[in-house]
Amino acid sequence: MNFDVAEWGPPLAVMLGGIGIGALFLRGRGNAEAAVIDEGRRSDLEANQQAAIDALRQLELDKDKLEPDVYRREREALIERGAAAMRTLDTAEPATDLVARLQADRARVGDVAFFDAVRQVAPEVSARGAAPSGIAPEWKGAGWATLFCALLGVLTWMATSESVDRREGASMTGNQDLGGPPGGPPQEWLQAKAAEEAKLLANPNDLDAKNNLTQLHLSAGDATKAMERNRQVLEADPKNADGRVFKAVLAATVGMYDKALVELDAVLANNPGHVKAQTYRA
């Protein structure tokens, strides 16, 4: 199969553009999902740290009610729990200068005071959010706008590249094969009409030829000429069976169905085997 650039180029360009836009969308979606997961993990760690601090405070209040060994074990467990959460937060994101100074003074102020101070500055750490992308927002917007304009341009070109001016009489949708001027009659119809007219030239009183011309004009949708030929037949012979049948057909074409049925019934009453009358009556 030969690859035609003019034929395959535009759809391939649209397909590649769609793939590129889809990849960028999925990448942005993945980054957003990662940011949401990271934020949720950070919130869990901070909640765990806060729970340890609250438990330490309550433990200090209940110190006199507990055995020294029990108090010591619970205090160490809570401190380790808070410290583990703090270590994870420290590895997940760089500490601010304030948190770094608090860590340096941790041995002096004690674990409870240290965790309490870190909790107070935690909103400052969380507010930083995810690290900014290396691409400026202005360049991102320009890139999306460029992709959109390119895709729109390709689609416009595809829609107009094969368009042609609407010829006179064609449909408003641009289909050149619909709504145009009617073509000429078929060759067989012209030959049959010429043959019947030749019979009339040879014998102007040939009623069969006039009836045949009436039928030809009816088949072509020319009721005016069919009516004229039918009038000539009935003027010459009011009881002509074929003429009366075509008179009924002409009446039906203008909506006079009752009159047409009466005429056909009258023909069949006098000529029960008349094929045309039986056909149209059916």
C-alpha positions in Angstrom: 0.0 0.0 0.0 1.4 3.4 -1.0 1.6 6.1 1.7 0.0 9.3 0.4 1.0 12.2 2.5 -1.9 14.3 1.3 -4.3 11.6 2.4 -2.7 10.2 5.5 -0.8 13.2 6.8 -3.7 15.2 8.3 -5.3 12.3 10.2 -1.9 11.2 11.5 -1.2 14.8 12.6 -4.5 14.9 14.5 -3.8 11.4 16.0 -0.3 12.4 17.2 -1.6 15.7 18.6 -4.3 13.8 20.5 -1.7 11.4 21.9 0.5 14.3 22.9 -2.3 16.1 24.7 -3.5 12.9 26.3 0.1 12.2 27.6 0.4 15.7 29.0 -3.0 15.3 30.7 -2.1 12.0 32.2 1.2 13.3 33.4 -0.5 16.3 35.0 -3.0 14.0 36.6 -0.3 11.7 37.9 1.5 14.7 39.5 -1.7 15.9 41.0 -2.5 12.4 42.4 1.0 12.2 43.8 0.7 15.6 45.5 -2.6 14.5 47.1 -1.1 11.2 48.4 1.9 13.1 49.7 -0.3 15.6 51.5 -2.4 12.9 53.0 0.7 11.1 54.2 2.0 14.3 55.7 -1.3 15.0 57.5 -1.3 11.5 59.0 2.3 11.9 60.3 1.4 15.3 61.8 -1.7 13.8 63.4 0.4 10.9 64.8 2.9 13.4 66.2 0.2 15.5 67.7 -1.4 12.4 69.3 2.0 11.6 70.9 2.3 15.1 72.3 -1.2 15.0 73.7 -0.5 11.6 75.3 2.7 12.9 76.8 1.0 15.8 78.4 -1.7 13.5 79.8 1.0 11.2 81.0 2.7 14.0 82.9 -0.6 14.9 84.6 -1.0 11.2 85.6 2.6 10.7 86.6 1.8 10.5 90.3 -0.9 7.9 89.7 1.5 5.5 87.9 4.2 3.2 88.9 7.7 4.6 88.0 8.4 1.7 85.6 5.1 2.1 83.9 5.5 5.8 83.6 9.0 5.4 82.2 8.0 2.8 79.6 4.9 4.7 78.4 6.9 8.0 78.3 9.7 6.4 76.2 7.1 4.7 73.9 5.3 8.0 73.3 8.6 9.9 72.7 9.7 7.3 70.2 6.3 7.4 68.5 6.5 11.2 68.1 10.2 11.1 67.1 9.5 8.5 64.4 6.8 10.7 62.9 9.1 13.7 63.1 12.0 11.8 61.4 9.7 10.7 58.6 8.5 14.3 58.1 12.2 15.5 58.1 13.0 13.0 55.4 9.9 13.8 53.4 10.6 17.5 53.1 13.4 19.9 54.1 13.0 21.5 57.5 12.5 25.2 57.8 15.1 27.3 59.6 12.9 27.5 62.6 12.5 23.8 62.9 16.2 23.3 62.4 16.9 25.7 65.3 14.4 23.8 67.5 16.1 20.5 66.7 19.4 22.0 67.8 17.8 23.0 71.1 15.9 19.7 71.6 18.3 18.4 74.2 18.0 21.6 76.2 14.2 22.2 76.1 13.2 18.6 76.4 11.1 16.3 74.1 7.7 17.6 75.2 8.5 21.2 74.6 10.3 20.4 71.4 7.3 18.5 69.9 4.9 21.3 71.1 7.0 23.9 69.3 7.3 21.8 66.1 3.5 21.4 66.1 3.0 25.2 66.2 5.2 25.7 63.2 3.8 22.7 61.3 1.3 24.8 59.3 4.3 26.7 57.9 5.9 23.5 56.7 2.6 22.2 55.1 1.8 25.5 53.5 4.8 25.1 51.2 3.1 22.3 49.4 4.7 20.4 46.6 7.8 21.6 45.0 7.1 23.9 42.0 7.6 22.5 38.6 10.7 23.5 36.6 8.4 25.0 33.9 6.9 28.4 34.6 3.1 28.6 34.5 3.3 31.1 31.7 5.2 28.6 29.5 2.8 25.9 30.4 -0.2 28.0 29.3 1.6 29.0 26.1 2.3 25.3 25.3 -1.3 24.3 25.8 -2.5 27.2 23.7 -0.1 26.3 20.9 -1.3 22.7 20.9 -4.9 23.7 20.9 -4.4 26.2 18.0 -2.4 23.6 16.0 -5.1 20.9 16.4 -7.8 23.4 15.5 -5.9 24.4 12.4 -5.5 20.9 11.2 -9.2 20.1 11.7 -10.1 23.3 9.9 -7.8 22.4 7.0 -9.2 18.9 6.8 -12.8 20.3 6.7 -12.1 22.8 3.9 -9.4 21.1 1.8 -11.8 19.1 -0.3 -14.7 21.5 -0.3 -16.1 22.9 -3.5 -18.4 25.7 -4.4 -22.1 24.6 -4.3 -23.4 24.3 -7.8 -26.7 25.9 -8.7 -29.6 23.8 -7.5 -27.5 21.5 -5.2 -28.4 20.9 -1.6 -27.5 23.3 1.1 -25.4 20.6 2.9 -23.0 20.7 0.0 -23.9 17.3 -1.5 -23.7 17.9 -5.2 -25.7 14.8 -5.9 -28.9 15.9 -4.1 -31.3 18.6 -5.0 -29.9 19.4 -8.4 -31.9 20.0 -11.6 -33.7 16.9 -12.7 -32.0 14.9 -15.4 -33.5 14.2 -18.8 -35.9 11.3 -19.3 -34.5 7.8 -19.9 -33.6 6.9 -23.4 -36.2 4.1 -23.4 -38.9 6.6 -22.5 -37.9 8.9 -25.4 -37.9 6.0 -27.8 -41.3 4.8 -26.7 -42.7 8.4 -27.0 -41.2 8.8 -30.5 -42.8 5.5 -31.6 -46.3 6.5 -30.5 -46.0 10.0 -32.0 -44.9 8.3 -35.2 -48.1 6.3 -35.1 -50.2 9.5 -34.7 -48.4 11.1 -37.7 -49.4 8.1 -39.7 -53.0 8.0 -38.3 -54.1 11.1 -36.2 -57.2 9.1 -35.0 -55.1 6.3 -33.5 -56.7 6.2 -30.0 -54.3 3.4 -28.8 -51.3 5.6 -29.5 -53.0 8.5 -27.6 -53.7 6.2 -24.7 -50.1 5.0 -24.7 -48.9 8.6 -24.8 -51.2 9.4 -21.8 -49.6 6.5 -19.9 -46.1 7.7 -20.8 -46.8 11.2 -19.6 -48.3 9.8 -16.4 -45.1 7.8 -15.8 -43.0 10.9 -16.3 -45.1 12.9 -13.8 -46.4 15.3 -16.5 -50.1 15.4 -15.6 -50.9 18.3 -17.9 -49.8 16.5 -21.1 -51.4 13.3 -19.9 -54.7 15.1 -19.3 -54.6 16.7 -22.7 -54.1 13.3 -24.4 -56.8 11.7 -22.3 -59.2 14.5 -23.2 -58.5 13.8 -26.9 -59.3 10.1 -26.5 -62.6 10.7 -24.6 -63.8 13.3 -27.0 -63.3 10.9 -29.8 -64.8 7.9 -27.9 -66.4 8.6 -24.5 -66.8 4.9 -23.9 -63.1 4.0 -24.6 -62.1 1.7 -21.7 -58.5 2.7 -21.5 -59.4 6.3 -21.8 -61.8 6.0 -18.9 -59.2 4.2 -16.8 -56.6 7.0 -17.3 -59.3 9.5 -16.5 -59.8 7.7 -13.1 -56.0 7.7 -12.6 -55.8 11.5 -13.3 -58.7 12.1 -10.9 -56.8 10.1 -8.2 -53.7 12.2 -8.7 -55.6 15.3 -7.7 -57.2 13.6 -4.6 -60.5 12.8 -6.2 -60.4 9.2 -5.0 -64.2 8.6 -4.9 -64.7 9.8 -8.4 -61.8 7.6 -9.5 -63.3 4.5 -7.9 -66.7 5.1 -9.4 -65.1 5.4 -12.9 -63.1 2.2 -12.5 -66.1 0.3 -11.2 -68.1 1.5 -14.2 -65.3 0.2 -16.6 -65.2 -3.1 -14.8 -68.9 -3.5 -15.0 -68.8 -3.3 -18.7 -65.4 -5.0 -19.1 -64.9 -7.4 -16.2 -61.6 -8.6 -17.6 -60.0 -5.2 -18.2 -56.5 -5.6 -16.8 -55.6 -2.0 -16.4 -58.9 -1.3 -14.6 -58.3 -4.2 -12.3 -54.8 -3.2 -11.5 -55.6 0.4 -10.7 -58.7 -0.6 -8.8 -56.6 -2.9 -6.6 
